[in-house]
Amino acid sequence: MKRTIPFLVLSVCLAGLVVSLAAQAPGRLVMFADMALFSGNGQPRNCFTLNRYKVGEPVGFRVTVVDGATGQPAADAEVVVHLTYGGKTVDVPARYRGVGRGNLTPNQWTAKWTVPADAPVGVIGVTITAMDKSGRSAEWKPFPNVASHLTIVNE
């Protein structure tokens, strides 16, 4: 009997720990992203990867969010593109494309931002964040080399 009680206490504690850990989402979110010209279907340069845009051009953000534990798309994630320019930040929510008809790249989020007239010439700060229903988050930023950042040009 003396050995049974510690064993039961240990078993209950271990079971509680397992249930607690199982309730938390395992792994991390992993995010990949790029920018492309979203000029529309049938347009000659549609979906070309670019980082230099003029006022009025549509900047497209293509994002993939993966559950790092399973390798599967994190379809429940909320993805937002954050653009910083002219002393303000504009948040552009991304839309999950799933695997339905017409999706050339399944399980991708996309966001579109048309460069406004008040956007200054120069580099625009971009970060993309994702958060799933379990509270896990990820952040994407362009490479540190400023030549690869979103840039507004006159030409």
TIVO-2410 file (N, C-alpha, C; in nm, 3 decimals):
# residues 155
REC num residu      c1      c2      c3 atome chaine
REC   1      M   0.082  -0.119   0.000     N      A
REC   1      M   0.000   0.000   0.000    CA      A
REC   1      M   0.086   0.125   0.000     C      A
REC   2      K   0.199   0.121   0.076     N      A
REC   2      K   0.286   0.238   0.082    CA      A
REC   2      K   0.346   0.269  -0.055     C      A
REC   3      R   0.373   0.168  -0.136     N      A
REC   3      R   0.429   0.190  -0.268    CA      A
REC   3      R   0.321   0.232  -0.368     C      A
REC   4      T   0.199   0.194  -0.347     N      A
REC   4      T   0.090   0.222  -0.440    CA      A
REC   4      T   0.054   0.370  -0.441     C      A
REC   5      I   0.050   0.434  -0.326     N      A
REC   5      I   0.010   0.575  -0.318    CA      A
REC   5      I   0.108   0.665  -0.394     C      A
REC   6      P   0.240   0.657  -0.372     N      A
REC   6      P   0.330   0.741  -0.452    CA      A
REC   6      P   0.318   0.712  -0.601     C      A
REC   7      F   0.299   0.585  -0.637     N      A
REC   7      F   0.284   0.550  -0.777    CA      A
REC   7      F   0.159   0.615  -0.836     C      A
REC   8      L   0.048   0.612  -0.762     N      A
REC   8      L  -0.075   0.675  -0.809    CA      A
REC   8      L  -0.059   0.827  -0.821     C      A
REC   9      V   0.004   0.889  -0.722     N      A
REC   9      V   0.026   1.034  -0.726    CA      A
REC   9      V   0.113   1.070  -0.846     C      A
REC  10      L   0.219   0.995  -0.867     N      A
REC  10      L   0.306   1.019  -0.980    CA      A
REC  10      L   0.231   0.999  -1.112     C      A
REC  11      S   0.150   0.896  -1.119     N      A
REC  11      S   0.073   0.869  -1.241    CA      A
REC  11      S  -0.025   0.980  -1.271     C      A
REC  12      V  -0.094   1.029  -1.169     N      A
REC  12      V  -0.190   1.138  -1.187    CA      A
REC  12      V  -0.118   1.265  -1.232     C      A
REC  13      C  -0.005   1.296  -1.171     N      A
REC  13      C   0.074   1.414  -1.211    CA      A
REC  13      C   0.123   1.402  -1.354     C      A
REC  14      L   0.172   1.284  -1.390     N      A
REC  14      L   0.219   1.262  -1.526    CA      A
REC  14      L   0.105   1.274  -1.627     C      A
REC  15      A  -0.010   1.219  -1.594     N      A
REC  15      A  -0.126   1.229  -1.683    CA      A
REC  15      A  -0.169   1.375  -1.699     C      A
REC  16      G  -0.165   1.450  -1.589     N      A
REC  16      G  -0.198   1.593  -1.596    CA      A
REC  16      G  -0.102   1.669  -1.683     C      A
REC  17      L   0.026   1.637  -1.674     N      A
REC  17      L   0.127   1.702  -1.757    CA      A
REC  17      L   0.105   1.670  -1.904     C      A
REC  18      V   0.076   1.545  -1.935     N      A
REC  18      V   0.052   1.504  -2.074    CA      A
REC  18      V  -0.070   1.576  -2.130     C      A
REC  19      V  -0.178   1.583  -2.054     N      A
REC  19      V  -0.299   1.653  -2.100    CA      A
REC  19      V  -0.270   1.801  -2.119     C      A
REC  20      S  -0.194   1.860  -2.028     N      A
REC  20      S  -0.158   2.002  -2.039    CA      A
REC  20      S  -0.076   2.029  -2.163     C      A
REC  21      L   0.023   1.946  -2.189     N      A
REC  21      L   0.106   1.963  -2.308    CA      A
REC  21      L   0.029   1.937  -2.436     C      A
REC  22      A  -0.063   1.842  -2.433     N      A
REC  22      A  -0.142   1.812  -2.553    CA      A
REC  22      A  -0.237   1.927  -2.586     C      A
REC  23      A  -0.280   2.001  -2.486     N      A
REC  23      A  -0.370   2.114  -2.509    CA      A
REC  23      A  -0.299   2.229  -2.578     C      A
REC  24      Q  -0.169   2.239  -2.560     N      A
REC  24      Q  -0.092   2.343  -2.627    CA      A
REC  24      Q  -0.058   2.295  -2.768     C      A
REC  25      A  -0.056   2.386  -2.860     N      A
REC  25      A  -0.023   2.349  -2.998    CA      A
REC  25      A   0.126   2.317  -3.009     C      A
REC  26      P   0.159   2.200  -3.061     N      A
REC  26      P   0.300   2.165  -3.075    CA      A
REC  26      P   0.362   2.235  -3.195     C      A
REC  27      G   0.492   2.246  -3.194     N      A
REC  27      G   0.561   2.303  -3.308    CA      A
REC  27      G   0.542   2.452  -3.321     C      A
REC  28      R   0.602   2.507  -3.423     N      A
REC  28      R   0.593   2.650  -3.451    CA      A
REC  28      R   0.533   2.669  -3.588     C      A
REC  29      L   0.486   2.787  -3.613     N      A
REC  29      L   0.444   2.820  -3.748    CA      A
REC  29      L   0.566   2.861  -3.828     C      A
REC  30      V   0.569   2.820  -3.952     N      A
REC  30      V   0.677   2.854  -4.043    CA      A
REC  30      V   0.612   2.931  -4.158     C      A
REC  31      M   0.674   3.042  -4.198     N      A
REC  31      M   0.613   3.125  -4.300    CA      A
REC  31      M   0.713   3.156  -4.411     C      A
REC  32      F   0.662   3.152  -4.535     N      A
REC  32      F   0.737   3.190  -4.654    CA      A
REC  32      F   0.654   3.296  -4.726     C      A
REC  33      A   0.718   3.393  -4.788     N      A
REC  33      A   0.642   3.497  -4.859    CA      A
REC  33      A   0.726   3.557  -4.971     C      A
REC  34      D   0.655   3.615  -5.066     N      A
REC  34      D   0.720   3.694  -5.169    CA      A
REC  34      D   0.624   3.802  -5.218     C      A
REC  35      M   0.675   3.889  -5.305     N      A
REC  35      M   0.594   3.997  -5.364    CA      A
REC  35      M   0.591   3.975  -5.514     C      A
REC  36      A   0.476   4.008  -5.574     N      A
REC  36      A   0.461   3.994  -5.719    CA      A
REC  36      A   0.365   4.101  -5.769     C      A
REC  37      L   0.374   4.130  -5.895     N      A
REC  37      L   0.282   4.224  -5.958    CA      A
REC  37      L   0.149   4.152  -5.977     C      A
REC  38      F   0.043   4.204  -5.917     N      A
REC  38      F  -0.090   4.145  -5.929    CA      A
REC  38      F  -0.172   4.228  -6.028     C      A
REC  39      S  -0.134   4.225  -6.153     N      A
REC  39      S  -0.200   4.309  -6.254    CA      A
REC  39      S  -0.328   4.247  -6.309     C      A
REC  40      G  -0.356   4.122  -6.278     N      A
REC  40      G  -0.480   4.058  -6.321    CA      A
REC  40      G  -0.457   3.947  -6.422     C      A
REC  41      N  -0.550   3.852  -6.422     N      A
REC  41      N  -0.539   3.738  -6.514    CA      A
REC  41      N  -0.535   3.787  -6.659     C      A
REC  42      G  -0.453   3.723  -6.737     N      A
REC  42      G  -0.442   3.756  -6.877    CA      A
REC  42      G  -0.349   3.872  -6.908     C      A
REC  43      Q  -0.301   3.941  -6.805     N      A
REC  43      Q  -0.206   4.050  -6.825    CA      A
REC  43      Q  -0.066   3.992  -6.840     C      A
REC  44      P   0.014   4.048  -6.931     N      A
REC  44      P   0.143   3.985  -6.961    CA      A
REC  44      P   0.239   3.973  -6.843     C      A
REC  45      R   0.239   4.066  -6.750     N      A
REC  45      R   0.335   4.059  -6.639    CA      A
REC  45      R   0.270   4.013  -6.509     C      A
REC  46      N   0.148   3.963  -6.513     N      A
REC  46      N   0.079   3.921  -6.390    CA      A
REC  46      N   0.160   3.813  -6.318     C      A
REC  47      C   0.176   3.830  -6.191     N      A
REC  47      C   0.246   3.737  -6.101    CA      A
REC  47      C   0.398   3.735  -6.121     C      A
REC  48      F   0.455   3.833  -6.192     N      A
REC  48      F   0.600   3.845  -6.198    CA      A
REC  48      F   0.648   3.892  -6.061     C      A
REC  49      T   0.754   3.832  -6.010     N      A
REC  49      T   0.809   3.879  -5.884    CA      A
REC  49      T   0.885   4.009  -5.907     C      A
REC  50      L   0.849   4.108  -5.829     N      A
REC  50      L   0.909   4.241  -5.838    CA      A
REC  50      L   0.926   4.297  -5.698     C      A
REC  51      N   1.009   4.399  -5.688     N      A
REC  51      N   1.013   4.475  -5.563    CA      A
REC  51      N   1.008   4.625  -5.591     C      A
REC  52      R   1.003   4.665  -5.718     N      A
REC  52      R   0.997   4.807  -5.755    CA      A
REC  52      R   0.862   4.835  -5.821     C      A
REC  53      Y   0.786   4.928  -5.763     N      A
REC  53      Y   0.652   4.959  -5.812    CA      A
REC  53      Y   0.634   5.109  -5.824     C      A
REC  54      K   0.546   5.147  -5.916     N      A
REC  54      K   0.508   5.288  -5.933    CA      A
REC  54      K   0.373   5.311  -5.868     C      A
REC  55      V   0.341   5.437  -5.842     N      A
REC  55      V   0.209   5.472  -5.789    CA      A
REC  55      V   0.103   5.413  -5.882     C      A
REC  56      G   0.002   5.352  -5.821     N      A
REC  56      G  -0.108   5.293  -5.897    CA      A
REC  56      G  -0.089   5.146  -5.932     C      A
REC  57      E   0.032   5.093  -5.914     N      A
REC  57      E   0.054   4.952  -5.946    CA      A
REC  57      E   0.013   4.863  -5.828     C      A
REC  58      P  -0.042   4.745  -5.859     N      A
REC  58      P  -0.086   4.653  -5.753    CA      A
REC  58      P   0.025   4.560  -5.705     C      A
REC  59      V   0.059   4.573  -5.580     N      A
REC  59      V   0.160   4.487  -5.518    CA      A
REC  59      V   0.087   4.366  -5.460     C      A
REC  60      G   0.131   4.248  -5.498     N      A
REC  60      G   0.071   4.127  -5.445    CA      A
REC  60      G   0.166   4.059  -5.348     C      A
REC  61      F   0.110   4.008  -5.241     N      A
REC  61      F   0.188   3.933  -5.142    CA      A
REC  61      F   0.135   3.791  -5.143     C      A
REC  62      R   0.225   3.696  -5.163     N      A
REC  62      R   0.190   3.554  -5.164    CA      A
REC  62      R   0.257   3.491  -5.043     C      A
REC  63      V   0.177   3.428  -4.959     N      A
REC  63      V   0.225   3.381  -4.830    CA      A
REC  63      V   0.186   3.234  -4.810     C      A
REC  64      T   0.278   3.157  -4.757     N      A
REC  64      T   0.251   3.020  -4.717    CA      A
REC  64      T   0.280   3.009  -4.568     C      A
REC  65      V   0.187   2.950  -4.494     N      A
REC  65      V   0.205   2.930  -4.350    CA      A
REC  65      V   0.188   2.780  -4.323     C      A
REC  66      V   0.289   2.722  -4.259     N      A
REC  66      V   0.293   2.579  -4.237    CA      A
REC  66      V   0.308   2.551  -4.087     C      A
REC  67      D   0.238   2.449  -4.041     N      A
REC  67      D   0.255   2.401  -3.904    CA      A
REC  67      D   0.388   2.326  -3.900     C      A
REC  68      G   0.483   2.378  -3.824     N      A
REC  68      G   0.616   2.319  -3.819    CA      A
REC  68      G   0.620   2.179  -3.764     C      A
REC  69      A   0.520   2.140  -3.686     N      A
REC  69      A   0.518   2.006  -3.628    CA      A
REC  69      A   0.469   1.902  -3.727     C      A
REC  70      T   0.373   1.940  -3.812     N      A
REC  70      T   0.311   1.843  -3.903    CA      A
REC  70      T   0.354   1.860  -4.048     C      A
REC  71      G   0.404   1.980  -4.083     N      A
REC  71      G   0.437   2.008  -4.221    CA      A
REC  71      G   0.315   2.039  -4.307     C      A
REC  72      Q   0.198   2.046  -4.245     N      A
REC  72      Q   0.074   2.075  -4.316    CA      A
REC  72      Q   0.044   2.225  -4.313     C      A
REC  73      P  -0.031   2.275  -4.411     N      A
REC  73      P  -0.069   2.417  -4.409    CA      A
REC  73      P  -0.149   2.449  -4.283     C      A
REC  74      A  -0.123   2.564  -4.227     N      A
REC  74      A  -0.196   2.610  -4.108    CA      A
REC  74      A  -0.317   2.690  -4.156     C      A
REC  75      A  -0.416   2.619  -4.209     N      A
REC  75      A  -0.530   2.682  -4.276    CA      A
REC  75      A  -0.610   2.775  -4.184     C      A
REC  76      D  -0.599   2.759  -4.054     N      A
REC  76      D  -0.675   2.844  -3.962    CA      A
REC  76      D  -0.600   2.973  -3.924     C      A
REC  77      A  -0.483   2.994  -3.982     N      A
REC  77      A  -0.404   3.112  -3.946    CA      A
REC  77      A  -0.465   3.239  -4.004     C      A
REC  78      E  -0.451   3.346  -3.929     N      A
REC  78      E  -0.488   3.479  -3.977    CA      A
REC  78      E  -0.358   3.548  -4.018     C      A
REC  79      V  -0.353   3.594  -4.143     N      A
REC  79      V  -0.231   3.652  -4.198    CA      A
REC  79      V  -0.257   3.799  -4.232     C      A
REC  80      V  -0.164   3.885  -4.189     N      A
REC  80      V  -0.178   4.029  -4.214    CA      A
REC  80      V  -0.045   4.084  -4.264     C      A
REC  81      V  -0.052   4.165  -4.370     N      A
REC  81      V   0.065   4.234  -4.424    CA      A
REC  81      V   0.067   4.373  -4.362     C      A
REC  82      H   0.179   4.414  -4.306     N      A
REC  82      H   0.194   4.545  -4.242    CA      A
REC  82      H   0.292   4.628  -4.327     C      A
REC  83      L   0.244   4.741  -4.378     N      A
REC  83      L   0.324   4.829  -4.463    CA      A
REC  83      L   0.347   4.960  -4.389     C      A
REC  84      T   0.473   5.001  -4.376     N      A
REC  84      T   0.506   5.124  -4.305    CA      A
REC  84      T   0.571   5.222  -4.401     C      A
REC  85      Y   0.507   5.339  -4.414     N      A
REC  85      Y   0.559   5.445  -4.501    CA      A
REC  85      Y   0.497   5.577  -4.460     C      A
REC  86      G   0.568   5.685  -4.486     N      A
REC  86      G   0.516   5.818  -4.456    CA      A
REC  86      G   0.469   5.836  -4.312     C      A
REC  87      G   0.534   5.769  -4.218     N      A
REC  87      G   0.500   5.783  -4.077    CA      A
REC  87      G   0.375   5.708  -4.033     C      A
REC  88      K   0.323   5.619  -4.116     N      A
REC  88      K   0.205   5.542  -4.077    CA      A
REC  88      K   0.222   5.396  -4.115     C      A
REC  89      T   0.141   5.312  -4.055     N      A
REC  89      T   0.140   5.170  -4.088    CA      A
REC  89      T   0.001   5.134  -4.139     C      A
REC  90      V  -0.002   5.067  -4.252     N      A
REC  90      V  -0.127   5.019  -4.312    CA      A
REC  90      V  -0.128   4.867  -4.301     C      A
REC  91      D  -0.236   4.813  -4.247     N      A
REC  91      D  -0.250   4.668  -4.235    CA      A
REC  91      D  -0.342   4.617  -4.346     C      A
REC  92      V  -0.293   4.518  -4.420     N      A
REC  92      V  -0.369   4.459  -4.530    CA      A
REC  92      V  -0.391   4.312  -4.497     C      A
REC  93      P  -0.515   4.273  -4.467     N      A
REC  93      P  -0.540   4.131  -4.436    CA      A
REC  93      P  -0.524   4.045  -4.561     C      A
REC  94      A  -0.468   3.927  -4.542     N      A
REC  94      A  -0.451   3.833  -4.652    CA      A
REC  94      A  -0.567   3.733  -4.651     C      A
REC  95      R  -0.599   3.684  -4.768     N      A
REC  95      R  -0.710   3.590  -4.785    CA      A
REC  95      R  -0.654   3.451  -4.811     C      A
REC  96      Y  -0.708   3.353  -4.740     N      A
REC  96      Y  -0.665   3.214  -4.758    CA      A
REC  96      Y  -0.730   3.159  -4.885     C      A
REC  97      R  -0.648   3.100  -4.971     N      A
REC  97      R  -0.697   3.051  -5.100    CA      A
REC  97      R  -0.736   2.904  -5.098     C      A
REC  98      G  -0.698   2.829  -4.996     N      A
REC  98      G  -0.739   2.689  -4.987    CA      A
REC  98      G  -0.697   2.606  -5.106     C      A
REC  99      V  -0.780   2.507  -5.138     N      A
REC  99      V  -0.747   2.416  -5.247    CA      A
REC  99      V  -0.859   2.410  -5.351     C      A
REC 100      G  -0.950   2.504  -5.349     N      A
REC 100      G  -1.064   2.502  -5.441    CA      A
REC 100      G  -1.026   2.531  -5.585     C      A
REC 101      R  -1.127   2.537  -5.669     N      A
REC 101      R  -1.107   2.562  -5.812    CA      A
REC 101      R  -1.035   2.694  -5.837     C      A
REC 102      G  -0.954   2.695  -5.940     N      A
REC 102      G  -0.889   2.818  -5.983    CA      A
REC 102      G  -0.767   2.859  -5.902     C      A
REC 103      N  -0.732   2.782  -5.802     N      A
REC 103      N  -0.614   2.815  -5.721    CA      A
REC 103      N  -0.492   2.744  -5.780     C      A
REC 104      L  -0.409   2.821  -5.847     N      A
REC 104      L  -0.292   2.761  -5.908    CA      A
REC 104      L  -0.193   2.713  -5.804     C      A
REC 105      T  -0.186   2.783  -5.692     N      A
REC 105      T  -0.099   2.742  -5.582    CA      A
REC 105      T  -0.187   2.719  -5.460     C      A
REC 106      P  -0.217   2.594  -5.428     N      A
REC 106      P  -0.307   2.568  -5.316    CA      A
REC 106      P  -0.245   2.604  -5.182     C      A
REC 107      N  -0.333   2.626  -5.085     N      A
REC 107      N  -0.293   2.655  -4.947    CA      A
REC 107      N  -0.203   2.777  -4.937     C      A
REC 108      Q  -0.243   2.881  -5.004     N      A
REC 108      Q  -0.166   3.005  -5.005    CA      A
REC 108      Q  -0.259   3.120  -4.963     C      A
REC 109      W  -0.201   3.216  -4.893     N      A
REC 109      W  -0.271   3.339  -4.860    CA      A
REC 109      W  -0.224   3.445  -4.958     C      A
REC 110      T  -0.314   3.535  -4.998     N      A
REC 110      T  -0.273   3.645  -5.084    CA      A
REC 110      T  -0.331   3.775  -5.031     C      A
REC 111      A  -0.256   3.881  -5.052     N      A
REC 111      A  -0.301   4.016  -5.018    CA      A
REC 111      A  -0.260   4.107  -5.131     C      A
REC 112      K  -0.340   4.208  -5.157     N      A
REC 112      K  -0.311   4.302  -5.265    CA      A
REC 112      K  -0.319   4.444  -5.211     C      A
REC 113      W  -0.217   4.524  -5.244     N      A
REC 113      W  -0.210   4.664  -5.203    CA      A
REC 113      W  -0.172   4.744  -5.326     C      A
REC 114      T  -0.258   4.838  -5.363     N      A
REC 114      T  -0.227   4.925  -5.476    CA      A
REC 114      T  -0.153   5.046  -5.421     C      A
REC 115      V  -0.037   5.076  -5.478     N      A
REC 115      V   0.045   5.187  -5.429    CA      A
REC 115      V  -0.034   5.317  -5.442     C      A
REC 116      P  -0.061   5.384  -5.327     N      A
REC 116      P  -0.140   5.506  -5.332    CA      A
REC 116      P  -0.057   5.627  -5.374     C      A
REC 117      A  -0.125   5.732  -5.413     N      A
REC 117      A  -0.058   5.854  -5.459    CA      A
REC 117      A   0.026   5.918  -5.350     C      A
REC 118      D  -0.010   5.896  -5.221     N      A
REC 118      D   0.065   5.959  -5.112    CA      A
REC 118      D   0.186   5.878  -5.067     C      A
REC 119      A   0.213   5.764  -5.132     N      A
REC 119      A   0.329   5.683  -5.094    CA      A
REC 119      A   0.456   5.753  -5.142     C      A
REC 120      P   0.549   5.779  -5.052     N      A
REC 120      P   0.672   5.847  -5.093    CA      A
REC 120      P   0.762   5.754  -5.174     C      A
REC 121      V   0.841   5.813  -5.260     N      A
REC 121      V   0.941   5.736  -5.334    CA      A
REC 121      V   1.043   5.684  -5.233     C      A
REC 122      G   1.078   5.559  -5.246     N      A
REC 122      G   1.175   5.499  -5.156    CA      A
REC 122      G   1.126   5.366  -5.102     C      A
REC 123      V   1.196   5.319  -5.000     N      A
REC 123      V   1.170   5.187  -4.943    CA      A
REC 123      V   1.048   5.192  -4.852     C      A
REC 124      I   0.962   5.092  -4.866     N      A
REC 124      I   0.844   5.075  -4.780    CA      A
REC 124      I   0.875   4.959  -4.686     C      A
REC 125      G   0.853   4.979  -4.558     N      A
REC 125      G   0.874   4.871  -4.462    CA      A
REC 125      G   0.764   4.768  -4.474     C      A
REC 126      V   0.802   4.641  -4.480     N      A
REC 126      V   0.705   4.532  -4.491    CA      A
REC 126      V   0.735   4.427  -4.386     C      A
REC 127      T   0.634   4.388  -4.311     N      A
REC 127      T   0.639   4.268  -4.228    CA      A
REC 127      T   0.507   4.197  -4.249     C      A
REC 128      I   0.509   4.067  -4.237     N      A
REC 128      I   0.388   3.987  -4.249    CA      A
REC 128      I   0.380   3.901  -4.123     C      A
REC 129      T   0.264   3.901  -4.061     N      A
REC 129      T   0.246   3.822  -3.940    CA      A
REC 129      T   0.135   3.718  -3.962     C      A
REC 130      A   0.147   3.608  -3.891     N      A
REC 130      A   0.046   3.504  -3.893    CA      A
REC 130      A   0.022   3.457  -3.751     C      A
REC 131      M  -0.105   3.429  -3.720     N      A
REC 131      M  -0.138   3.372  -3.589    CA      A
REC 131      M  -0.249   3.270  -3.611     C      A
REC 132      D  -0.230   3.151  -3.553     N      A
REC 132      D  -0.334   3.049  -3.567    CA      A
REC 132      D  -0.424   3.049  -3.444     C      A
REC 133      K  -0.526   2.964  -3.447     N      A
REC 133      K  -0.624   2.960  -3.338    CA      A
REC 133      K  -0.566   2.909  -3.207     C      A
REC 134      S  -0.450   2.845  -3.214     N      A
REC 134      S  -0.383   2.797  -3.092    CA      A
REC 134      S  -0.295   2.904  -3.029     C      A
REC 135      G  -0.285   3.021  -3.095     N      A
REC 135      G  -0.204   3.128  -3.040    CA      A
REC 135      G  -0.060   3.128  -3.087     C      A
REC 136      R  -0.024   3.035  -3.173     N      A
REC 136      R   0.112   3.034  -3.227    CA      A
REC 136      R   0.124   3.145  -3.331     C      A
REC 137      S   0.241   3.203  -3.340     N      A
REC 137      S   0.258   3.313  -3.435    CA      A
REC 137      S   0.390   3.299  -3.510     C      A
REC 138      A   0.397   3.372  -3.621     N      A
REC 138      A   0.519   3.377  -3.700    CA      A
REC 138      A   0.525   3.515  -3.764     C      A
REC 139      E   0.647   3.557  -3.797     N      A
REC 139      E   0.666   3.686  -3.862    CA      A
REC 139      E   0.763   3.667  -3.978     C      A
REC 140      W   0.732   3.735  -4.090     N      A
REC 140      W   0.820   3.733  -4.207    CA      A
REC 140      W   0.864   3.875  -4.235     C      A
REC 141      K   0.992   3.889  -4.267     N      A
REC 141      K   1.050   4.016  -4.310    CA      A
REC 141      K   1.137   3.988  -4.431     C      A
REC 142      P   1.153   4.087  -4.520     N      A
REC 142      P   1.242   4.064  -4.634    CA      A
REC 142      P   1.387   4.047  -4.589     C      A
REC 143      F   1.470   3.998  -4.681     N      A
REC 143      F   1.612   3.984  -4.651    CA      A
REC 143      F   1.667   4.119  -4.603     C      A
REC 144      P   1.771   4.117  -4.521     N      A
REC 144      P   1.828   4.242  -4.471    CA      A
REC 144      P   1.879   4.336  -4.580     C      A
REC 145      N   1.916   4.282  -4.695     N      A
REC 145      N   1.966   4.366  -4.804    CA      A
REC 145      N   1.854   4.455  -4.857     C      A
REC 146      V   1.866   4.586  -4.838     N      A
REC 146      V   1.760   4.679  -4.873    CA      A
REC 146      V   1.727   4.677  -5.023     C      A
REC 147      A   1.816   4.626  -5.106     N      A
REC 147      A   1.789   4.617  -5.250    CA      A
REC 147      A   1.675   4.521  -5.281     C      A
REC 148      S   1.642   4.432  -5.186     N      A
REC 148      S   1.532   4.337  -5.208    CA      A
REC 148      S   1.401   4.385  -5.148     C      A
REC 149      H   1.399   4.500  -5.082     N      A
REC 149      H   1.278   4.548  -5.015    CA      A
REC 149      H   1.182   4.614  -5.114     C      A
REC 150      L   1.057   4.622  -5.073     N      A
REC 150      L   0.955   4.692  -5.153    CA      A
REC 150      L   0.995   4.837  -5.168     C      A
REC 151      T   1.006   4.882  -5.293     N      A
REC 151      T   1.053   5.017  -5.322    CA      A
REC 151      T   0.958   5.086  -5.420     C      A
REC 152      I   0.920   5.208  -5.386     N      A
REC 152      I   0.836   5.289  -5.475    CA      A
REC 152      I   0.929   5.375  -5.559     C      A
REC 153      V   0.906   5.374  -5.691     N      A
REC 153      V   0.991   5.448  -5.785    CA      A
REC 153      V   0.908   5.540  -5.872     C      A
REC 154      N   0.973   5.640  -5.932     N      A
REC 154      N   0.908   5.732  -6.025    CA      A
REC 154      N   0.909   5.679  -6.168     C      A
REC 155      E   1.008   5.605  -6.204     N      A
REC 155      E   1.032   5.564  -6.342    CA      A
REC 155      E   0.939   5.456  -6.391     C      A
***
